[in-house]
Amino acid sequence: MLAAVWLTIKGDLVAVGQCIDDLLGLIEGIDVWFGGFNVVHYASGVKAMLMNALLKQSRPMILGNGQAIDDIMGCSFPILFGAPYINEKMALPASTSNRKTLSLTVAIADAAFDDLLIDITEVILPGATPTGFIKQEEVSLDGQGTGDKDVFLQRNWDLLKLLLHCPTVPADATWGYTVDRAGLEIDDFVFGYQSVPWCILHGEMMDEITGMAGIENHFHTTLVPDATGLPEDLEHWIRHFAVMDFFYNKDLKWKAPLSDASTAKLKLHYAADEAIYYIQANYVPAAKVR
């Protein structure tokens, strides 16, 4: 029974001014297979790290965050198949017929990092009898124009969390958005969220992540000797994300019941015609895939 897979990526800087998202961006694909069933699919290490930080409700371990040439940088984070972490009732089940496979796509020809290493560790629960597990999938959406748009969701499995990524968000002197409001409808009835402003969904996400390691960003400081070196733009990449949470306190009673629905759709209001991503974490009963 597989509770989690921990990934650590680490390297040395050959260019200054790199952030943890630059390092995680070298992971261009994460897939976990349970036989022919795709349990985890990501096209970005950053999105995988953030969704699993939300599921674990703790920030990942940052392993050095230097900014000079030859400084080290690393990040360690889990891919969870159950929550709370180490949960005998929620893990990828044992099977004699379905082999578990991890596939990684890594950009090794990178001008900013060298001496890249990836460590992989499994967390196994011997003797556990899980009744289900978490499935994760990253989905890309092309531009939809502007105004109110519906995005129909797969209805195979109930929904635990939905993470949104948008390119345009409030920054500097502009309150700009790609998606400025979002909600969910199941069978044409509002479920959980109705036209909620982006800033609220982003704030809910930030409130879920606790711990010591600062994943938002390092302090940007100028290298000019006579400059002040004040920090700038501390939220950096994480400001592009927001969440809808249907797994409050890691309790399955709050899950969005997509598997019994006739229709399930995201209700998005686009303020800009841009491509976005959403990442869904779903609950899969173990009996469905044995």
Summary of the structure (lengths in Angstrom):
residues: 290
radius of gyration: 19.6
end to end distance: 12.5
largest distance: 65.2
contacts: 894
relative contact order: 0.23
helix: 16%
strand: 42%
